[in-house]
Amino acid sequence: MALTANDILSSEMLLRVAISQLVPVVAFVFVVEALYRLVTQAEERHAWLMSTVVLIGVLAALLDKLIAIAG
């Protein structure tokens, strides 16, 4: 446990950059949920399709950020 804490403290800037890049991507999920609720009132099928496509994009962006941070 202490080794992990020391690793985090030694690369604190990397941790801050990682968090700052991941938070907006994760926060976009909440935007999608709000849009889903809004579009569902007009057409549920379109809302589901929109949410699916956007969430796939969010997962791709999240994976891209994680790979960039790791590499």
Distance bins in CASP14 RR format, pairs under 12 A and 6 or more apart:
PFRMAT RR
TARGET T0000
AUTHOR 0000-0000-0000
RMODE 2
METHOD distances of the structure
MODEL  1
1 7 0 0 0 0 0 1 0 0 0 0 0
1 8 0 0 0 0 0 1 0 0 0 0 0
2 8 0 0 0 0 0 1 0 0 0 0 0
2 9 0 0 0 0 0 1 0 0 0 0 0
3 9 0 0 0 0 0 1 0 0 0 0 0
3 10 0 0 0 0 0 1 0 0 0 0 0
4 10 0 0 0 0 0 1 0 0 0 0 0
4 11 0 0 0 0 0 1 0 0 0 0 0
4 15 0 0 0 0 0 1 0 0 0 0 0
5 11 0 0 0 0 0 1 0 0 0 0 0
5 12 0 0 0 0 0 1 0 0 0 0 0
5 15 0 0 0 0 0 1 0 0 0 0 0
6 12 0 0 0 0 0 1 0 0 0 0 0
7 14 0 0 0 0 1 0 0 0 0 0 0
7 15 0 0 0 0 1 0 0 0 0 0 0
8 14 0 0 0 0 1 0 0 0 0 0 0
8 15 1 0 1 0 0 0 0 0 0 0 0
8 16 0 0 0 0 0 1 0 0 0 0 0
8 18 0 0 0 0 0 1 0 0 0 0 0
8 19 0 0 0 0 0 1 0 0 0 0 0
9 15 0 0 0 0 1 0 0 0 0 0 0
11 17 0 0 0 0 1 0 0 0 0 0 0
11 18 0 0 0 0 1 0 0 0 0 0 0
11 69 0 0 0 0 0 1 0 0 0 0 0
12 18 0 0 0 0 0 1 0 0 0 0 0
12 19 0 0 0 0 0 1 0 0 0 0 0
13 19 0 0 0 0 0 1 0 0 0 0 0
13 20 0 0 0 0 0 1 0 0 0 0 0
14 20 0 0 0 0 0 1 0 0 0 0 0
14 21 0 0 0 0 0 1 0 0 0 0 0
14 68 0 0 0 0 0 1 0 0 0 0 0
14 69 1 0 0 1 0 0 0 0 0 0 0
14 70 0 0 0 0 0 1 0 0 0 0 0
14 71 0 0 0 0 0 1 0 0 0 0 0
15 21 0 0 0 0 0 1 0 0 0 0 0
15 22 0 0 0 0 0 1 0 0 0 0 0
15 69 0 0 0 0 1 0 0 0 0 0 0
16 22 0 0 0 0 0 1 0 0 0 0 0
16 23 0 0 0 0 0 1 0 0 0 0 0
16 69 0 0 0 0 0 1 0 0 0 0 0
17 23 0 0 0 0 0 1 0 0 0 0 0
17 65 0 0 0 0 0 1 0 0 0 0 0
17 68 0 0 0 0 1 0 0 0 0 0 0
17 69 1 0 0 1 0 0 0 0 0 0 0
18 25 0 0 0 0 0 1 0 0 0 0 0
18 62 0 0 0 0 0 1 0 0 0 0 0
18 65 1 0 0 1 0 0 0 0 0 0 0
18 66 0 0 0 0 1 0 0 0 0 0 0
18 67 0 0 0 0 0 1 0 0 0 0 0
18 68 0 0 0 0 1 0 0 0 0 0 0
18 69 1 0 1 0 0 0 0 0 0 0 0
18 70 0 0 0 0 1 0 0 0 0 0 0
18 71 0 0 0 0 0 1 0 0 0 0 0
19 25 0 0 0 0 0 1 0 0 0 0 0
19 26 0 0 0 0 0 1 0 0 0 0 0
19 27 0 0 0 0 0 1 0 0 0 0 0
19 65 0 0 0 0 0 1 0 0 0 0 0
19 69 0 0 0 0 1 0 0 0 0 0 0
20 26 0 0 0 0 0 1 0 0 0 0 0
20 27 0 0 0 0 0 1 0 0 0 0 0
20 65 0 0 0 0 0 1 0 0 0 0 0
20 69 0 0 0 0 0 1 0 0 0 0 0
21 27 0 0 0 0 0 1 0 0 0 0 0
21 61 0 0 0 0 1 0 0 0 0 0 0
21 62 0 0 0 0 1 0 0 0 0 0 0
21 64 0 0 0 0 1 0 0 0 0 0 0
21 65 1 0 1 0 0 0 0 0 0 0 0
21 66 0 0 0 0 1 0 0 0 0 0 0
21 67 0 0 0 0 0 1 0 0 0 0 0
21 68 1 0 0 1 0 0 0 0 0 0 0
21 69 1 0 0 1 0 0 0 0 0 0 0
21 70 0 0 0 0 0 1 0 0 0 0 0
22 28 0 0 0 0 0 1 0 0 0 0 0
22 29 0 0 0 0 0 1 0 0 0 0 0
22 58 0 0 0 0 0 1 0 0 0 0 0
22 61 0 0 0 0 1 0 0 0 0 0 0
22 62 1 0 0 1 0 0 0 0 0 0 0
22 63 0 0 0 0 0 1 0 0 0 0 0
22 64 0 0 0 0 0 1 0 0 0 0 0
22 65 1 0 1 0 0 0 0 0 0 0 0
22 66 1 0 0 1 0 0 0 0 0 0 0
22 68 0 0 0 0 0 1 0 0 0 0 0
22 69 0 0 0 0 1 0 0 0 0 0 0
23 29 0 0 0 0 0 1 0 0 0 0 0
23 30 0 0 0 0 0 1 0 0 0 0 0
23 62 0 0 0 0 0 1 0 0 0 0 0
23 65 0 0 0 0 0 1 0 0 0 0 0
24 30 0 0 0 0 0 1 0 0 0 0 0
24 31 0 0 0 0 0 1 0 0 0 0 0
24 58 0 0 0 0 0 1 0 0 0 0 0
24 61 0 0 0 0 1 0 0 0 0 0 0
24 62 0 0 0 0 0 1 0 0 0 0 0
24 65 0 0 0 0 1 0 0 0 0 0 0
25 31 0 0 0 0 0 1 0 0 0 0 0
25 32 0 0 0 0 0 1 0 0 0 0 0
25 54 0 0 0 0 0 1 0 0 0 0 0
25 55 0 0 0 0 0 1 0 0 0 0 0
25 57 0 0 0 0 1 0 0 0 0 0 0
25 58 1 0 0 1 0 0 0 0 0 0 0
25 59 0 0 0 0 1 0 0 0 0 0 0
25 60 0 0 0 0 1 0 0 0 0 0 0
25 61 1 0 1 0 0 0 0 0 0 0 0
25 62 1 0 1 0 0 0 0 0 0 0 0
25 63 0 0 0 0 1 0 0 0 0 0 0
25 64 0 0 0 0 1 0 0 0 0 0 0
25 65 1 0 0 1 0 0 0 0 0 0 0
25 66 0 0 0 0 1 0 0 0 0 0 0
25 68 0 0 0 0 0 1 0 0 0 0 0
25 69 0 0 0 0 0 1 0 0 0 0 0
26 32 0 0 0 0 0 1 0 0 0 0 0
26 33 0 0 0 0 0 1 0 0 0 0 0
26 55 0 0 0 0 0 1 0 0 0 0 0
26 58 0 0 0 0 1 0 0 0 0 0 0
26 59 0 0 0 0 0 1 0 0 0 0 0
26 61 0 0 0 0 1 0 0 0 0 0 0
26 62 1 0 0 1 0 0 0 0 0 0 0
26 65 0 0 0 0 1 0 0 0 0 0 0
26 66 0 0 0 0 0 1 0 0 0 0 0
27 33 0 0 0 0 0 1 0 0 0 0 0
27 34 0 0 0 0 0 1 0 0 0 0 0
27 58 0 0 0 0 1 0 0 0 0 0 0
27 61 0 0 0 0 0 1 0 0 0 0 0
27 62 0 0 0 0 0 1 0 0 0 0 0
28 34 0 0 0 0 0 1 0 0 0 0 0
28 35 0 0 0 0 0 1 0 0 0 0 0
28 51 0 0 0 0 0 1 0 0 0 0 0
28 54 1 0 0 1 0 0 0 0 0 0 0
28 55 0 0 0 0 1 0 0 0 0 0 0
28 57 0 0 0 0 1 0 0 0 0 0 0
28 58 1 0 1 0 0 0 0 0 0 0 0
28 59 0 0 0 0 0 1 0 0 0 0 0
28 60 0 0 0 0 0 1 0 0 0 0 0
28 61 0 0 0 0 1 0 0 0 0 0 0
28 62 0 0 0 0 1 0 0 0 0 0 0
28 65 0 0 0 0 0 1 0 0 0 0 0
29 35 0 0 0 0 0 1 0 0 0 0 0
29 36 0 0 0 0 0 1 0 0 0 0 0
29 51 0 0 0 0 1 0 0 0 0 0 0
29 54 0 0 0 0 1 0 0 0 0 0 0
29 55 1 0 0 1 0 0 0 0 0 0 0
29 56 0 0 0 0 0 1 0 0 0 0 0
29 57 0 0 0 0 0 1 0 0 0 0 0
29 58 1 0 1 0 0 0 0 0 0 0 0
29 59 0 0 0 0 1 0 0 0 0 0 0
29 61 0 0 0 0 0 1 0 0 0 0 0
29 62 0 0 0 0 1 0 0 0 0 0 0
30 36 0 0 0 0 0 1 0 0 0 0 0
30 37 0 0 0 0 0 1 0 0 0 0 0
30 54 0 0 0 0 0 1 0 0 0 0 0
30 55 0 0 0 0 0 1 0 0 0 0 0
30 58 0 0 0 0 0 1 0 0 0 0 0
31 37 0 0 0 0 0 1 0 0 0 0 0
31 38 0 0 0 0 0 1 0 0 0 0 0
31 50 0 0 0 0 0 1 0 0 0 0 0
31 51 0 0 0 0 0 1 0 0 0 0 0
31 54 0 0 0 0 1 0 0 0 0 0 0
31 55 0 0 0 0 0 1 0 0 0 0 0
31 58 0 0 0 0 1 0 0 0 0 0 0
32 38 0 0 0 0 0 1 0 0 0 0 0
32 39 0 0 0 0 0 1 0 0 0 0 0
32 47 0 0 0 0 1 0 0 0 0 0 0
32 48 0 0 0 0 0 1 0 0 0 0 0
32 50 1 0 0 1 0 0 0 0 0 0 0
32 51 1 0 1 0 0 0 0 0 0 0 0
32 52 0 0 0 0 1 0 0 0 0 0 0
32 53 0 0 0 0 1 0 0 0 0 0 0
32 54 1 0 1 0 0 0 0 0 0 0 0
32 55 1 0 0 1 0 0 0 0 0 0 0
32 56 0 0 0 0 0 1 0 0 0 0 0
32 57 0 0 0 0 1 0 0 0 0 0 0
32 58 1 0 0 1 0 0 0 0 0 0 0
32 59 0 0 0 0 0 1 0 0 0 0 0
33 39 0 0 0 0 0 1 0 0 0 0 0
33 40 0 0 0 0 0 1 0 0 0 0 0
33 47 0 0 0 0 0 1 0 0 0 0 0
33 50 0 0 0 0 0 1 0 0 0 0 0
33 51 1 0 0 1 0 0 0 0 0 0 0
33 54 0 0 0 0 0 1 0 0 0 0 0
33 55 0 0 0 0 1 0 0 0 0 0 0
33 58 0 0 0 0 0 1 0 0 0 0 0
34 40 0 0 0 0 0 1 0 0 0 0 0
34 47 0 0 0 0 0 1 0 0 0 0 0
34 50 0 0 0 0 0 1 0 0 0 0 0
34 51 0 0 0 0 0 1 0 0 0 0 0
34 54 0 0 0 0 0 1 0 0 0 0 0
35 41 0 0 0 0 0 1 0 0 0 0 0
35 42 0 0 0 0 0 1 0 0 0 0 0
35 46 0 0 0 0 0 1 0 0 0 0 0
35 47 1 0 0 1 0 0 0 0 0 0 0
35 48 0 0 0 0 0 1 0 0 0 0 0
35 49 0 0 0 0 0 1 0 0 0 0 0
35 50 1 0 0 1 0 0 0 0 0 0 0
35 51 1 0 0 1 0 0 0 0 0 0 0
35 53 0 0 0 0 0 1 0 0 0 0 0
35 54 1 0 0 1 0 0 0 0 0 0 0
35 55 0 0 0 0 0 1 0 0 0 0 0
36 42 0 0 0 0 0 1 0 0 0 0 0
36 43 0 0 0 0 0 1 0 0 0 0 0
36 44 0 0 0 0 1 0 0 0 0 0 0
36 45 0 0 0 0 0 1 0 0 0 0 0
36 46 0 0 0 0 0 1 0 0 0 0 0
36 47 1 0 1 0 0 0 0 0 0 0 0
36 48 1 0 0 1 0 0 0 0 0 0 0
36 49 0 0 0 0 0 1 0 0 0 0 0
36 50 1 0 0 1 0 0 0 0 0 0 0
36 51 1 0 1 0 0 0 0 0 0 0 0
36 52 0 0 0 0 1 0 0 0 0 0 0
36 53 0 0 0 0 0 1 0 0 0 0 0
36 54 0 0 0 0 1 0 0 0 0 0 0
36 55 0 0 0 0 1 0 0 0 0 0 0
37 44 0 0 0 0 0 1 0 0 0 0 0
37 47 0 0 0 0 1 0 0 0 0 0 0
37 48 0 0 0 0 0 1 0 0 0 0 0
37 50 0 0 0 0 0 1 0 0 0 0 0
37 51 0 0 0 0 0 1 0 0 0 0 0
38 44 0 0 0 0 0 1 0 0 0 0 0
38 46 0 0 0 0 0 1 0 0 0 0 0
38 47 0 0 0 0 1 0 0 0 0 0 0
38 50 0 0 0 0 0 1 0 0 0 0 0
38 51 0 0 0 0 0 1 0 0 0 0 0
39 45 0 0 0 0 1 0 0 0 0 0 0
39 46 1 0 0 1 0 0 0 0 0 0 0
39 47 1 1 0 0 0 0 0 0 0 0 0
39 48 0 0 0 0 1 0 0 0 0 0 0
39 49 0 0 0 0 1 0 0 0 0 0 0
39 50 1 0 0 1 0 0 0 0 0 0 0
39 51 0 0 0 0 1 0 0 0 0 0 0
39 54 0 0 0 0 0 1 0 0 0 0 0
40 46 0 0 0 0 1 0 0 0 0 0 0
40 47 1 0 1 0 0 0 0 0 0 0 0
40 48 0 0 0 0 1 0 0 0 0 0 0
40 49 0 0 0 0 0 1 0 0 0 0 0
40 50 0 0 0 0 1 0 0 0 0 0 0
40 51 0 0 0 0 1 0 0 0 0 0 0
41 47 0 0 0 0 1 0 0 0 0 0 0
42 50 0 0 0 0 0 1 0 0 0 0 0
43 49 0 0 0 0 1 0 0 0 0 0 0
43 50 0 0 0 0 1 0 0 0 0 0 0
44 50 0 0 0 0 0 1 0 0 0 0 0
44 51 0 0 0 0 0 1 0 0 0 0 0
45 51 0 0 0 0 0 1 0 0 0 0 0
45 52 0 0 0 0 0 1 0 0 0 0 0
46 52 0 0 0 0 0 1 0 0 0 0 0
46 53 0 0 0 0 0 1 0 0 0 0 0
47 53 0 0 0 0 0 1 0 0 0 0 0
47 54 0 0 0 0 0 1 0 0 0 0 0
48 54 0 0 0 0 0 1 0 0 0 0 0
48 55 0 0 0 0 0 1 0 0 0 0 0
49 55 0 0 0 0 0 1 0 0 0 0 0
49 56 0 0 0 0 0 1 0 0 0 0 0
50 56 0 0 0 0 0 1 0 0 0 0 0
50 57 0 0 0 0 0 1 0 0 0 0 0
51 57 0 0 0 0 0 1 0 0 0 0 0
51 58 0 0 0 0 0 1 0 0 0 0 0
52 58 0 0 0 0 0 1 0 0 0 0 0
52 59 0 0 0 0 0 1 0 0 0 0 0
53 59 0 0 0 0 0 1 0 0 0 0 0
53 60 0 0 0 0 0 1 0 0 0 0 0
54 60 0 0 0 0 0 1 0 0 0 0 0
54 61 0 0 0 0 0 1 0 0 0 0 0
55 61 0 0 0 0 0 1 0 0 0 0 0
55 62 0 0 0 0 0 1 0 0 0 0 0
56 62 0 0 0 0 0 1 0 0 0 0 0
56 63 0 0 0 0 0 1 0 0 0 0 0
57 63 0 0 0 0 1 0 0 0 0 0 0
57 64 0 0 0 0 1 0 0 0 0 0 0
57 65 0 0 0 0 0 1 0 0 0 0 0
58 64 0 0 0 0 0 1 0 0 0 0 0
58 65 0 0 0 0 0 1 0 0 0 0 0
59 65 0 0 0 0 0 1 0 0 0 0 0
59 66 0 0 0 0 0 1 0 0 0 0 0
60 66 0 0 0 0 0 1 0 0 0 0 0
60 67 0 0 0 0 0 1 0 0 0 0 0
61 67 0 0 0 0 0 1 0 0 0 0 0
61 68 0 0 0 0 0 1 0 0 0 0 0
62 68 0 0 0 0 0 1 0 0 0 0 0
62 69 0 0 0 0 0 1 0 0 0 0 0
63 69 0 0 0 0 0 1 0 0 0 0 0
63 70 0 0 0 0 0 1 0 0 0 0 0
64 70 0 0 0 0 0 1 0 0 0 0 0
64 71 0 0 0 0 0 1 0 0 0 0 0
65 71 0 0 0 0 0 1 0 0 0 0 0
END
